[in-house]
Amino acid sequence: MRQGRHASHSKTEVKYPIQTVFFLVLLAIGLGTYRDYGISWDEPLARFRGAVTLKYVAKCLAPSLLTSAADHVPSLNEYPQRAYGVAFEAPAVALEVMLGIHDKKNVFMFRHLLTFLVAVAGIYAVKRMADRRFSDWRIGLLAALFLVLTPRLFAESFYNSKDVVFMAVFAIAMNTTIAFVLKPSLKTALLHALASAVAIDIRMMAIIVPAATVAILIVRLLKRELPTPLACRALAVYLPVASILVIAMWPWLWSSPIANFVQALGNVSKDYWDDEVLYMGRFIRSTELPWHYIPVWISITTPVLYLGLFLVGAFNTLRQIASRSAGLWKGDEELQDAVFFGLFATPIAAVILVHPVLYDGWRHLYFIYPAFLLLAIKGWVSLWSNDWVWSVRKSLLAAVTAISLIYTAAWMWKVHPFQNVYFNIFAGTNLRSRYDLDYWGLANRKALEYILKNDHSETIDVRGIHTPVREAFNMIDEPDKKRLRYGQEPTRYIVTSYRQEKDLDDTKYAEDYDLFYQIKVDDEIILSVFRRKRYELER
């Protein structure tokens, strides 16, 4: 007994320092790299959405705080995108104002840092869920490492304040869901209410969290796994508190909570973007994408190791659920597996059935990725602990895992800061002709910096072709930004990421332009800059 207690104490002594070091290193990496990324299409719009809401809040609660700077911001009731959640955007703008950050470059750098910090909170939630499910903090760290070493999501953890922030907050809500349904109490009910409300107030799709919570508790009651009075008391706290918090943290709901909530709920399957998407070598309308769009994008942009482990974990979970018939699960571990599988599969099934507008890869469903990884971790654990896996095969699994993680980390280091164009071997080659690559336009910042460094003209005219070059001006230092001018033809420079370009032959520019600069990732061109030959004469 003394030896057992001593061993347990030793494990605890090792556990906390290693976990602390892991997250400190992650924070250090983020603090060292958050200023390296460019700006995406959506960032200025997302920030403006937060400003519109903040003006409304100030007008309602403290009109004296409004200044002339708010005059260019429309009223919330007149703003077309008022039905979008702002639980991240409004506080981000409020912090920006409170800290006195005015320079546009610093504003967006600050937003990148905030986005990363929220992403780290989501990584911790994934680690916590793996800790709980597998009763091993080392498995929790492996799950966290899988998430960190997902190249696209690592990059987007700095600038995607919509999809990655929602993924992170959804992971936190998943964690509180499991804590609540396993041990309903006042504490778990209040924490889950807060997490659910924040998630819903970022994206309405999170309505599946309270739906799943109620469904799980009903099943547990039917199976007599919980005392009826306990479950009823817990729900009597959770549902009202979550509802109140949803309204309190979403100012657009203040004037008409039910009607506006129903309107926002109706927008879940709608989107205002109707254009062509390059998918598997064909241009397809965003409203007419095939059912396999999401599965294919997940399959070609996720590290292969994770895909293989997911198939093992998902298969084992399905077999496990099927063996329980109407009971669905037996014990707390199987309940958690069922939650992971349900929160992964249900949104994909809904997308296939409802057919909402999708584009830019699978970013609209990033929030299912924590559940995906937890199923992959289940696959890893099942391979490790299976009776037929002897020591040699365990060593092989450990070696394959280490090689995959090291390779992924090395690739991310090599291509920094363009991890957002990661594709695995299943994607094949000649990707530019089959998929949109830098659809966010992140490389535009590097293009502008290169132009400014190599062209000393007082005024530099530049324009983009289906890429947000104008937004990238915000990432340039003020003295250099004054030299830039966005214009129409003829301009000195044109920048293209080849998005929506059906003719990828660069010789089409040869008559009037020379190739000036290119950015490649794994020999795939993700951006080109062309300089006009006779610009000065024509001016």
N, C-alpha and C positions, 0 to 999 in steps of 0.2 A: 504493500500500500504506500509505504514511504517513497519507494522508487517511482510508482505511478504518479504520485503528487509532484515529485521532483521533475519528472519528464514533462508533465503538463505545465508546470511553472516555467520550465526552460523554453517550451514552445511559445508561451505567452511573451517571454522576454525577447524572443527573436521576432515574433509577429509584428509588434507595433513599430519597432525601428525600421524594419524592411518596408512596411506599408508607408510609413512617413517619408522615407527616402524616395520611394517610388513617386509619390505625389509631389514632393519637393522638386525632384528632377523634372517631372512633367511641367510644373509651373515655371521652372527656370528655362526650359526649352521654349515655352510659350512667350515668356517675357523677352527672350532673346530673339524671337523670330516674328512677333506679331506685326512689326513695322515693315516686314519684307513683302507683304502681299498687296496686290492691286485692289481695284474697286470693281464691283460687279454692276450689272444693269440695275439691280433692285435696291441697292443700298440708299441712294438719295431719296427714292420714292418711299422706302420703309421709314427712313428718318423723318420725312415730311409728314407721314401718317401719324407718327408720334407727336410731332409739333402741333398738328391740328387738334389732337385730343388734349394735349397739354393746355392749349389756348382755351378750350372749352372748360376744362377743370378750373383754370384760373378765373375765367369769367364767372363761373358758378360759385366758387369758394372765396376768391380773393381778387376781385376786379382791379384793385389798386396796384397789383403786381404787373399788370399788362403794360407793355411799353410800345412805342411806335414800331419796334421790330416785329411785332405780331400783326401789323396791318396787312402784310402781304400773305398772311395765312388765312385761308377761308374758314368759314364757320363749319362746325362738325356736321350740322344738318344739311349743308349744301355740298359736302364733300362726297364724291362718287364712291370712294372706298371706305366709307364710314362703318360698314358691317364687318370689317376685319378686326381681329383681336389685337390689342396693343399692350399686353401685359409686360412685354419686353421693351417695345419701342418708346412708349411714353415715359417710363422711368429712365431710359437711356438719355432721352432728350432733357429730362429734368436734371439729371446729374451733370450733363454737359453745361446747362445754364448755371447751375449752382457752383460749378468749378470754374466758370468763366472761360470756357474754351470757345474761342471764336474763329481762329484760323481753320479753314476747311480741311486742310490736310490733318491737322491735329484732331479735329472732330472725328474724322473717319478712323484715324488710328486709335482713338479712344474707344470707338464702337467696336473695333476689332478686338481690343483687349477685353471689353465686357463680354463679347460673344464667346471668346475663348474661356473665360472664367465660368460662364454658364455651362459650356461644354464639359469642363472639368467636373462640375457638379453632377452632370449626367454620367460621366465615366465612373465616378464614385458610386452612384446608384446602381450601376451594372455590377460593379464589384461586390456591393452589399448583397444584391440578389443572388449572385453566385456563391458568396460566403454562406448565406442562409440555406440555399438549396443543397449544397454539397458538403456543408459542415467542415469546410477547409479553407482557411484564408488564402492559401497558396493558389487554389483554384480560382478564388475571387480575383487575385492579381493577374492570373492568366487571362481571365475574361476581360479585365481592364486593359491588358496589353493588346489583346486582339482588337479592341476598339480603337486604341491609340494608333496601332499599326494597320489601320484601314486607310490607305493613302488619300482617297478622295475626301473622306470625312475629316481627316486631319486638316487638310487645307481649308475646307469649308467651315471648320470650327473657328475660323478667324473672321470670315466675312459674310457667312450665310446666316443672318439673324432671323431668317424665317424658318427654314427647314431643319437646320442643325439645332437651333435653340429649341424648336418644338420637340425634336428627337430627345434632347437632353431632359427637358421638363417632363416629357412623356415617360422617360425612364424613371424619373423620380416618382411620378404618379404610379407607375407599375410597382415600384418598391413599396410604396405606402399601401397599395391595393393588397399585396400579399401579406404585409404585416397586419392589416386590418382584418382580412378574412380568416387568417389563422388564429389571431387572438383579438377578437372585438373588445374594445374598451374605450373609455372616454378619451384617453390619450391618442390611441391609434385612429379613432374616429375623427378627432380634430385635425391631426396631421394629414390624414388622407383627404379631408375636406379642403384643406388649404392647397395641397398639391393638385387635386382634381380641378379646383377653381382656376388656379394659375394656368394649368394646361389648356383648359377650355377657353380661357381668355387670351391665349396665344393662337390657338386654332380650334375651330369648332369640332373637328374630327375627334377630339379628345372626349366627346360625349360618350364614346364607347367605354370610357373608364368607369363612370358611375353605373352604366348599363351592365358591364361585366361584374362589378362589385355586387349589385343587387342579385344578379343571376346566380353567382357563386354562393351567396349566403342562403338563397332559397334552396339550392340543391343541398347545401350542408344541413339545412333544417329538415328537409325531406328525408335525408339519410340519418337524421338524429345524431349528427356529429356535434351539434351545438344546442344548448338549452334555448328554447324559444324566447323566454323573457330577455336573455342576454342579447340575442341577435336583434330583437325588436328595439331594445333600448339603444343599441349601437347605431342602427339605421335611423332611429328617431333623432339622433344627434347628427350623424353624417349628412343626410340628405338636406335638411334645412340649413345647416351651417354652410355646406358647399353652395347651395343656391344663393344664400345671402352674399357670400364672398364673390361668386361669379358676377353678381350685379354690382357690388361695391367696387370691384377692380376693373370694371368695363364701363367707363363713363357714358358710352353711347346707349347703354341700357337704362340709364337713370330716368330718362323722361318717360319711357314706355317699356318696362322690362319684358313683359310677355310678348308683345307684338314685335319688338326689335329682336328678341332672342329667336323667335320663330323665323323671322326674315333671315337672320344670320345662319340658322340651321338649314334653311332652304338653299343657301349659297354653297353648301358643302360640295355638291356635285357640279357646281357651275364655275366657269372661268371666262374671263373676257378676252382671252388671247386665242385668236383663230388664225393660224398661219401654217406654213409647211414645216415639217420636221424630217430631218434626214435619218432614216432608220433602215438598216440592213441594205444600204445602197439605193434606196428609193425615197423620193420626197412624198410624204403623206400628210394630209391635213391633220392638225392636232385633234380635231373632232372625230377623226375616222381611224385612229390607230387600232391595230389588231389586239386581240385579247392577250397575246404573249409578249406585249411590249415591256411590261414590268418584269416578268420572269427572266426575259433575255437580258435586260439591262443589269439586273442583279447578278446574273451569271457571268457577265463579261467584265464587271467592274469590282468584283469582290475577290480577294486573294483565294487561290484555288484550294489551299488547305482548309480554309473556313467553309468553303462550299462542300467539300467532302465530309468534313465533320458534321456539318448541318444535316446532310442526307442521313448519316448514321443516327444522329440524335432525333431527327424528325420521325424516321422509320420506327425507332424504338418507342417513341412516345405514342405514335399512332397505334402500334401493336398493343401497347400498354392500355390505352384508352379502350380499344376494341375488346380487350380481354375482360374489361370491367362491365361491359354491356351498358345498361342504363345508369350504373353507378358512377361511371366516368373515371373515378380514381379511388385509390385505397391508401389512406395515410396522407400526411402533409407533403411529402416529397412528390408523390404523383399528382397531388392537387396543383403544386407549383408548375410542374411540367405541363399540365393541361392549360394553365393560365398562359404560359409562354407560347404554347402552340396556338391557342385561340387568338391571342393578340398579334401573332404573326399571320396566320392564315385568313382570319376574318376580313381585314382590310383588303387583302389581295382578292379574295372572293367578291367583295363589294365592288372593287374597281372593275373586275371582269363582268359583273352583272349590271352595274349601273352605267358603266362606260363614261366616266367623267373626262373632262379635258385634261390631258397630260402632255408634258414636254420637258425638255432639258433632262433627259435620262429618267431616273426614278426618284429624284429628289423629293417629290411630293409624298413619297412613302418612306423616307428615311426613318420615320418614327417606329417602323416595325423592326429596324435593325437590332436594337437591344434584345428583343425576343429571339431574333435569328441567331445572334451570338450565344445566347444562353442555351439554345437547343444545340448549337455547335459544341459548346462546352460539355453538354450532356453526352454528345457523341464521343468526345475526347475521353471523358471519364469512363464511359462504358467500354471503350477499347482498352483503356489502361487496367480496368479492374475485372475484365471478363476472365472467367476461369481458364479459357484456352489460350490466353495471352501469357506466355511464360516470360522469363526475364529478358531473353534475346529480343522478343517482339516489343517488350516495353522499352528496351533501349532503342529499338528502331523508331518507335513512336516519338520518343523524346528527341531523337536525332532529327527526324523529319520536321518536327515542330520547331526546333531550334534553327534549323537551316532556313525554313520558310520565314520565320520572324526576322532573322538576321538579313536575309536577302531583301525582304520588304523594307526594313529600316535603311539598308544601304541604298536602295533605289530611291527612297524618299529623300535621303540626304543628297544624292546625286542630282536630282531634278529640281530641288528646292528653288523657288517657291511654286512650282507647277505640278504639285501632286494631284491637282484636280483633274488632270487628263490621264489618270491611271487606267489602263486596261490590262486584263490578264491574258494568258495564252489562248483562251477560248475565243477572244475577239479577232484573232488572226492578224493579218498585215494590211497595209494600204488603208488605214482606218479613216483617213480624211475623206475618202470617197464613199464611206459607208455609214459614218456616224458623225454627229457634231462633236467637235473636240473642245476648244475653249469657248463654249457657248456663253459663259459668264463674262468674257472679255477681260479676264484678269491680266493677260499679258500686255495689255495696252499701256500700262504704266511703264514697263520696261522699254517699250517701243518709244514712248515720248522722251524718256530719260536718255536713250541712245541718240535720238534726233537732236535734242538740246545740247548734248555733249559734242556732237560732231558737226553741228551747223551753228555758226556764231552770228547769224543774221539777227537784226533787231526785231524783226517780225517773221514768224514762221507760220505759214498757213498749212493746216492739216485737216483731213476729214477721215471718217471711218466708213467702211462698207459693212453694214449689218453688225456693227460692233460698237460698244459704248465709249468711243474715244473722248467725246465731250465730258463724260462723267470722270474719265481718268485725269482730266485737268485738275480735279480736286486733290489728287495725290502728288502734285508737283509743288515744290517750294515757291513761295510768292514771287520772288524776283524772276525766276525762270517762267512761271506761269504767265507773267505779263508779256512775255515774248510770243506766247502761243495765241493763235487765232483760229477758231473753227470756221471753216467756210465751205462753200460749194465749189464746183468746177469753175475754173481751173485752180487747183491748189498745188502747192509745192510737193506735199506728201499725201499719199493715201495709205491707210492701214486696213488690213483685212485679216479676219480670223477664218475666212472661208465659210462662215455660217450662211446657209441658204444660197450659196453660189453653186450653180449647176455646171458651170464651166470652170474646172480646176486647172486649166492650162495657163500658167503664168505668162506665156508668150503673148497672150491677148493684150498685155500691157506694154509690149515691147516697142510699139511705134512711138509712144509718148513718154514712157517711163523706163527707168532702170531699177533693177532690184537693189535696194539699199540696205536692208536688214531682215534677218529671219530668226525666229526662235523655233527650235526643234526639241522634241522630247522623244527619245527612242527612235530617232531618225524620222519621226512624223512631224511635218511642218504644222505648227499651231498658230503661227502669225507671220505675216510678211509686210514689210514696208517698202513702198515704191516711191522713187523721187522723179519728179517731172524733169525732162531733158531741157526743154526750151522755156522754162518758167519765166525767167527774167525778161526775155525778149517779148513774150506774150503780154506781160504786164505793162 
